[in-house]
Amino acid sequence: MSSKGKGHSSRMPEESSPKRSPQNIPYKDLPHIINADGQHLFCRYWKPATAARALVFIAHGAGEHCGRYDDLAQRLTELNLFVFAHDHVGHGQSEGDRMVVSDFHVFIRDSLQHIDLMKKDHPGLPVFILGHSMGGAISILTASERLGDFSGMVLISPLVVASPEVATPIKVFAAKVLNLVLPNLSLGSIDPNAVSRNKKEMESYTSDPLVYHGGMKVSFVIQLMNAIARIERALPKLTLPVLVLHGSSDKLCDIRGSHILMDTVQSQDKTLKVYEEAYHALHKELPEVTTSVFTEILTFDSRCIQSPPCPHHPVPLQPGP
């Protein structure tokens, strides 16, 4: 069941807070944390019916919001996992100009703040991190800052490398120049047709008022490029158990990145499962894909909880349905 975490002082500050969400709802009526910059971040909590066995933090992707992970979070609570998430700065019901961030590290800093709050409330529980797309990049960099703190990491179509057609030397140079003179220039929006082959899910995405459908600004693209550079340095440090799920027809996050990740991380327990012809949002894909994705994630988390650290299962690549 989804919980709004009411009544907790660390996430529900003073009732006189004058701040309102971008949807004009007073933050005093919404579960939230306040980050180091004083910005209110909308939070969601999915509490299991009985005592939690572990914590799972979900990092959503660019332009979307954490509410899009409700189906997955509900399934995770069936394993008695306490799932929590927030809308990143500039996303969903959180403060900040839409899809604008001063530095990509703000996303990592805020994630660690939220994780630390939950660890304080639930001491001794294993902690997992799950990220999709840009949220995958956030997860990788968050885990690399706290080596040894996480019991496992799940990445769905993670952003690890830039697409070759996007990151040509000329385009990269042009973006850096534009960032100096026109940082708010729009470079085009995310193509909803590339998100999923599931028409129902695609319609849900395009009609969701909390999803940002505008153009991606030059300054944001620069921050994504900075994140990719940091990921290249971070991957060799990682030794935690990793499950990576990626669609072979993903047009938004190059699958080469997942293969590079598998070759680079030092984890003894690492698995990449490729779903043939699947698009970007595997947790919102055709039913047979999404069902398999949920099963893989639940199996991975359950195994890691039962036998920490995860035993090595040398299954580097499996065909998807």
C-alpha angles and dihedrals in degrees: 000000000000113000128196093207094235121185100027111127095210092057102029107052126190115326091231091068105136095201120115131196121248085262088058096250115140109249088224085072094048131068106250149145127220114230129216090272092055093253120143114234119198113231137199128200128194108193121194120237092244136029112318118249095193145351124248122195116198121205112198127212135258117298096004134086140234094258088076088072096061095109093051093043092051090054091049091054087060085070088052091254118150106225123197137172144158137209108257120240109288093019137100113328096347127104124261138076109298112277094348123126128170092219131358088235088072087074091053093045092051092047091053090048091054093043091050091052091053093045089053090051093045107031119192098020120129113251126218128188124209125186138176126204107320085007086062089058089048090050094050093050093043092052091047090057092053105038110188095017098098128068093205146343128222119197123191112195092330126202103242105138135019118252110261093234091052100043102050112148091250094050092046091051091047091050092052091050092046090049089061096051107019108021092159095053111127117237096188135283133272110277106240090204088066095054100073144346088224105100093200091054092045090053090048090052095049093046097044108112091202092059114089108235098176129101123292110247124233091241091056092049089053090053090051089052090050089051092052090053090051092048091056088059094041101051098073089056095059120102101155122112110277133195115189123189120187139165118233091222096049107143096179103053116029112239088217086079092062091050090049089049091053091051094046111040114089094220117135089206109053130141132181118194116190120202109209114235092355119138131222111293100056091175087059098040134109109317096254091054096044092047090053092046092053091048092050092050095046092047092049095048093044093050093049092050094049097048113022123216095039114248116242113266107182098214102129097166135017128177115243126225 
